Each structure stands twice: as structure tokens, then as C-alpha cells.
């Protein structure tokens, strides 16, 4: 039997909570332990803030969370990474636009899309969007 003194944490989760965690693990191809460790580590990053305060929180409300789950259910997307964020900046340069998204407290993602896509999608600073990441290559660089 796992013991607290050995670092084990056990808790009761509802069937719905277990399904959400299982589905998320399946989509992201990550273990429950990895997901829960990431959540715990994120608790101390901004202890003075509350969700929805400054930057994009994972979900500002239950409705936002349900919308996110519906997007993942309704789209047939081959990409495994669907990141919810809020547009914090749009820089237009010729035919391209650089969008900066806040996807978590202290975490930004930058995407380059066409200006026509910005206009067609009516993208503005402050709008909640989803970044869909599909990559066949991820390269790592290190300083010797």
C-alpha cells in the first residue's frame, strides 16, 4: 500500500474527472503522473494571482472548459497539440502577421499567419483562440 512518507498521493476522483484525465492523456500521449506533476508545479508559479486575472488561464469558467472540449471533439485534427490562448499582440508586416498568444501564466506562443487570415477570422488583441500545432520534426539545440 502506498505511503505518504514515500511521496505517494492518493485521492478520490469522480468518474467524470477520471474520464477527462484519461481523454487528455490519450490526446497528448502523456501519462497521468506527468500531467498531475505539471499541474502541481504550476501552482507556485504565480501564487498571488487567480485564474482569469491577467494572462490567459487554462479555463476562466466551466463554460470555457466545455467549449474547449467541444472543439477537440468536433474537429477531426491530426495534430495532437491544441493550445488555448488569448491574443496579446498582432504585428502586421506586408502579407504576414505575427500573433503573440498567452497560453499559460508566463508562457507565450508566437505564430506567423497571413494578414488575410487575420481579417477573415476577425482576430483582435484579447480574443481567445486555439493554436493547433502539428510538427513532424522537433529539433533541440544546446550550447556546448
C-alpha positions in Angstrom: 0.0 0.0 0.0 1.4 3.4 -1.0 2.5 5.6 1.9 2.6 9.4 2.3 6.1 9.1 3.7 7.2 7.6 0.3 5.8 10.6 -1.6 2.6 8.9 -2.8 -0.5 11.0 -3.1 -3.9 9.3 -3.4 -7.3 11.0 -3.8 -10.8 10.2 -4.9 -11.9 11.4 -8.3 -15.3 11.2 -9.8 -15.9 9.1 -12.9 -16.2 12.3 -15.0 -12.9 13.6 -13.6 -11.2 10.3 -14.4 -12.6 10.3 -17.9 -11.4 13.9 -18.5 -7.9 12.9 -17.3 -7.8 9.7 -19.4 -9.0 11.5 -22.5 -6.4 14.3 -22.0 -3.6 11.7 -21.5 -4.7 9.9 -24.6 -4.8 13.0 -26.8 -1.4 14.3 -25.5 0.2 10.9 -25.3 1.4 11.7 -21.7 1.0 9.8 -18.5 -1.3 10.8 -15.7 1.7 11.2 -13.4 3.3 13.7 -15.9 0.0 15.7 -16.2 -0.6 15.8 -12.4 3.1 16.8 -11.7 2.8 19.6 -14.2 -0.3 20.9 -12.6 1.2 20.8 -9.1 4.4 22.6 -10.3 2.3 25.3 -11.9 0.6 26.1 -8.6 3.6 28.0 -7.3 4.4 30.0 -10.4 2.0 32.8 -9.7 0.7 32.4 -6.1 -0.6 36.0 -6.0 -2.9 35.6 -9.0 -6.2 34.0 -9.5 -7.4 32.3 -12.8 -8.7 34.8 -15.3 -6.8 37.7 -13.7 -4.1 38.8 -16.2 -2.9 36.3 -18.7 -4.9 33.5 -20.2 -5.7 31.0 -17.6 -6.4 27.4 -18.8 -10.1 28.0 -18.3 -11.7 31.1 -16.9 -15.0 29.3 -16.4 -16.7 25.9 -16.7 -18.3 27.1 -19.9 -14.8 27.8 -21.4 -13.7 24.4 -20.5 -16.7 22.8 -22.1 -16.1 24.9 -25.3 -12.5 23.6 -25.4 -13.6 20.0 -25.0 -16.2 20.5 -27.7 -13.6 22.0 -30.1 -11.4 18.9 -29.6 -14.4 16.6 -30.1 -15.9 18.4 -33.1 -12.8 18.8 -35.2 -11.0 15.9 -36.9 -7.5 17.2 -36.5 -4.4 15.1 -37.0 -2.3 17.4 -34.7 -2.0 16.2 -31.2 -1.5 19.7 -29.6 -4.4 22.1 -29.3 -3.5 25.0 -27.1 -6.0 27.6 -25.9 -4.7 31.1 -25.6 -5.5 34.8 -25.8 -4.1 37.1 -28.4 -1.8 39.6 -26.7 -0.3 41.3 -29.8 -0.6 41.4 -33.5 2.2 42.8 -35.7 1.5 43.2 -39.4 4.3 43.2 -41.9 3.4 43.0 -45.5 1.3 39.9 -46.2 2.1 38.2 -42.9 1.1 38.9 -39.4 2.9 37.8 -36.2 0.4 36.9 -33.4 1.5 36.5 -29.8 -0.7 34.3 -27.7 -0.6 33.9 -23.9 -1.2 30.2 -23.4 -0.4 30.0 -19.7 0.8 32.4 -17.0 4.3 33.5 -18.2 4.1 31.3 -21.4 3.7 32.9 -24.8 3.5 31.3 -28.3 4.2 33.2 -31.5 2.5 32.3 -34.8 3.0 33.7 -38.2 -0.1 33.7 -40.4 -1.3 35.7 -43.4 -3.0 39.1 -42.9 -5.9 37.8 -44.9 -6.4 35.0 -42.3 -6.3 37.7 -39.5 -9.0 39.6 -41.4 -11.1 36.5 -42.3 -11.1 35.2 -38.8 -11.7 38.7 -37.3 -8.7 38.3 -35.0 -8.1 41.1 -32.5 -6.0 41.6 -29.3 -7.8 40.0 -26.4 -9.6 37.4 -28.5 -9.5 33.7 -27.2 -8.2 31.4 -29.9 -6.7 27.9 -30.3 -3.2 27.2 -31.6 -3.0 23.9 -33.5 0.5 22.5 -33.5 1.5 19.8 -36.0 5.1 19.0 -36.3 7.0 16.2 -37.9 10.3 17.5 -36.5 11.3 18.9 -33.2 15.0 19.9 -33.1 16.9 20.5 -29.9 19.9 22.9 -29.7 22.3 23.1 -26.8 25.2 25.5 -26.1 28.4 23.4 -25.8 
